[in-house]
């Protein structure tokens, strides 16, 4: 009997991940980011999908987040020699949460404001001063758990993919949170 189309697709994906890990992780991060943005736009009430915004988020995730995650996880596994004991996993989580996590959030906020929204730098900088600490503190409430699972149980070649899947939901959460904050501010202004 022939294999099912789903299995063939999964096998092809895994083969690409094996043969071209960086490219596959970058594409996966980009696609998941794009789909996440479409879902976010729909949930936030946008009637017509803003394709430019979706494309720019795909570019950021595929051009930065996927590759940065690939190299970061590869580097950590070399530094810690692939160990998965509790102490080593804790160290990896701490390193990730004090380096890559804050950097990802800061760069995304800059990119989103300057490139996607086309907001002047001085306004982007002010927004970052006001909202970055809250975004990062919120991320630290659950991303360490994701990191723990990633470093303890997930093979190296799947770590960026797991993180991209979690980021899919994280982006939706941030979009809905931003919408509720904006709605609350508008209601107070009336």
Secondary structure per residue as TSV (DSSP state, phi and psi in degrees):
chain	resnum	aa	ss	phi	psi
A	1	X	-	360.0	147.0
A	2	X	-	-77.6	160.3
A	3	X	-	-81.9	154.9
A	4	X	-	-71.9	155.4
A	5	X	H	-59.0	-37.1
A	6	X	H	-62.5	-45.2
A	7	X	H	-64.3	-40.7
A	8	X	H	-62.6	-42.6
A	9	X	H	-63.7	-45.5
A	10	X	H	-63.3	-43.4
A	11	X	H	-62.4	-40.4
A	12	X	H	-64.9	-41.8
A	13	X	H	-61.5	-48.1
A	14	X	H	-62.6	-36.0
A	15	X	H	-64.8	-43.7
A	16	X	H	-63.7	-39.9
A	17	X	H	-61.6	-39.5
A	18	X	H	-70.2	-46.2
A	19	X	H	-80.1	-36.2
A	20	X	-	-135.1	68.6
A	21	X	H	-60.7	-45.0
A	22	X	H	-63.0	-50.9
A	23	X	H	-59.7	-45.4
A	24	X	H	-64.9	-41.5
A	25	X	H	-67.5	-38.4
A	26	X	H	-64.4	-46.3
A	27	X	H	-64.1	-43.2
A	28	X	H	-60.6	-47.1
A	29	X	H	-60.6	-42.2
A	30	X	H	-64.7	-46.5
A	31	X	H	-63.3	-46.4
A	32	X	H	-62.9	-37.7
A	33	X	H	-65.4	-41.4
A	34	X	H	-64.0	-46.0
A	35	X	H	-64.4	-40.6
A	36	X	H	-59.5	-40.9
A	37	X	H	-68.4	-38.0
A	38	X	H	-61.1	-46.0
A	39	X	H	-61.7	-44.6
A	40	X	H	-59.7	-44.4
A	41	X	H	-62.7	-43.8
A	42	X	H	-63.8	-45.2
A	43	X	H	-66.4	-28.6
A	44	X	T	-87.0	3.8
A	45	X	T	92.5	7.2
A	46	X	-	-70.0	125.1
A	47	X	S	-76.3	-44.0
A	48	X	S	-112.2	121.8
A	49	X	-	-57.9	131.6
A	50	X	-	-85.7	94.1
A	51	X	H	-63.7	-35.6
A	52	X	H	-59.4	-46.4
A	53	X	H	-60.9	-45.0
A	54	X	H	-60.0	-48.7
A	55	X	H	-61.0	-42.1
A	56	X	H	-67.1	-34.2
A	57	X	H	-70.3	-37.4
A	58	X	H	-61.0	-44.0
A	59	X	H	-62.3	-43.8
A	60	X	H	-64.4	-47.9
A	61	X	I	-67.5	-44.0
A	62	X	I	-73.6	-32.1
A	63	X	I	-89.4	-24.7
A	64	X	I	-123.0	-58.6
A	65	X	I	-60.5	-48.7
A	66	X	H	-61.6	-53.7
A	67	X	H	-61.9	-42.2
A	68	X	H	-61.2	-43.6
A	69	X	H	-62.9	-42.1
A	70	X	H	-58.0	-52.1
A	71	X	H	-69.1	-37.2
A	72	X	H	-63.4	-50.4
A	73	X	H	-65.5	-37.8
A	74	X	H	-63.1	-44.7
A	75	X	H	-62.8	-47.2
A	76	X	H	-59.4	-40.5
A	77	X	H	-65.5	-32.8
A	78	X	H	-70.9	-45.3
A	79	X	H	-61.6	-43.8
A	80	X	T	-97.6	12.2
A	81	X	T	52.2	34.1
A	82	X	T	69.9	11.8
A	83	X	-	-67.6	148.7
A	84	X	-	-128.8	19.9
A	85	X	S	-70.8	162.5
A	86	X	H	-57.2	-44.7
A	87	X	H	-64.3	-43.1
A	88	X	H	-67.1	-42.6
A	89	X	H	-60.8	-42.5
A	90	X	H	-60.7	-42.2
A	91	X	H	-62.6	-43.4
A	92	X	H	-61.7	-43.7
A	93	X	H	-62.4	-44.2
A	94	X	H	-63.0	-46.1
A	95	X	H	-59.4	-46.4
A	96	X	H	-61.7	-44.1
A	97	X	H	-73.1	-20.8
A	98	X	H	-98.2	-7.8
A	99	X	T	-123.0	-74.7
A	100	X	H	-65.4	-42.0
A	101	X	H	-60.8	-53.4
A	102	X	H	-62.3	-37.6
A	103	X	H	-64.3	-46.5
A	104	X	H	-57.1	-46.7
A	105	X	H	-67.0	-42.8
A	106	X	H	-64.0	-48.2
A	107	X	H	-64.3	-37.3
A	108	X	H	-65.6	-41.7
A	109	X	H	-63.5	-39.3
A	110	X	H	-64.7	-50.2
A	111	X	H	-59.6	-46.4
A	112	X	I	-61.3	-45.9
A	113	X	I	-68.8	-49.7
A	114	X	I	-77.2	-46.8
A	115	X	I	-89.3	-50.6
A	116	X	I	-75.9	-50.2
A	117	X	S	-86.1	-15.8
A	118	X	-	59.7	39.3
A	119	X	-	-86.0	140.5
A	120	X	-	-58.4	145.7
A	121	X	H	-54.9	-41.9
A	122	X	H	-61.0	-35.6
A	123	X	H	-74.3	-37.5
A	124	X	H	-62.1	-46.1
A	125	X	H	-59.2	-42.5
A	126	X	H	-65.0	-41.7
A	127	X	H	-62.3	-41.6
A	128	X	H	-63.4	-43.3
A	129	X	H	-57.5	-38.4
A	130	X	H	-80.2	-39.4
A	131	X	H	-106.7	-21.8
A	132	X	H	-57.9	-47.7
A	133	X	H	-57.0	-41.1
A	134	X	H	-66.3	-43.0
A	135	X	H	-60.9	-47.5
A	136	X	H	-67.5	-41.4
A	137	X	H	-62.6	-39.6
A	138	X	H	-63.5	-42.3
A	139	X	H	-61.1	-37.6
A	140	X	H	-71.1	-9.5
A	141	X	H	-79.5	-23.6
A	142	X	H	-134.3	-21.7
A	143	X	H	-65.5	-28.9
A	144	X	H	-61.2	-33.5
A	145	X	H	-66.8	-42.4
A	146	X	H	-61.4	-45.2
A	147	X	H	-60.9	-41.9
A	148	X	H	-60.1	-48.4
A	149	X	H	-61.1	-44.8
A	150	X	H	-58.4	-50.3
A	151	X	H	-77.0	-27.7
A	152	X	H	-85.5	-39.8
A	153	X	H	-120.1	-18.5
A	154	X	S	-99.8	130.0
A	155	X	-	-61.4	150.8
A	156	X	G	-48.4	-45.4
A	157	X	G	-71.2	-10.0
A	158	X	G	-105.7	-3.5
A	159	X	H	-64.9	-43.7
A	160	X	H	-64.9	-36.5
A	161	X	H	-66.7	-45.1
A	162	X	H	-60.2	-45.1
A	163	X	H	-62.2	-38.3
A	164	X	H	-65.0	-36.8
A	165	X	H	-66.4	-44.1
A	166	X	H	-64.7	-40.7
A	167	X	H	-62.0	-30.6
A	168	X	H	-53.8	-50.8
A	169	X	H	-75.0	-34.7
A	170	X	H	-60.4	-43.6
A	171	X	H	-63.9	-39.7
A	172	X	H	-63.5	-44.6
A	173	X	H	-58.5	-47.7
A	174	X	H	-62.9	-38.9
A	175	X	H	-64.6	-46.7
A	176	X	H	-67.0	-36.3
A	177	X	H	-65.6	-44.6
A	178	X	H	-61.6	-39.0
A	179	X	H	-64.1	-43.7
A	180	X	H	-67.7	-35.9
A	181	X	H	-66.3	-42.2
A	182	X	H	-65.2	-43.4
A	183	X	H	-61.7	-42.0
A	184	X	H	-64.7	-42.9
A	185	X	H	-63.9	-40.5
A	186	X	H	-66.2	-38.9
A	187	X	H	-65.2	-38.9
A	188	X	H	-68.2	-31.9
A	189	X	H	-71.8	-21.3
A	190	X	-	-76.8	360.0
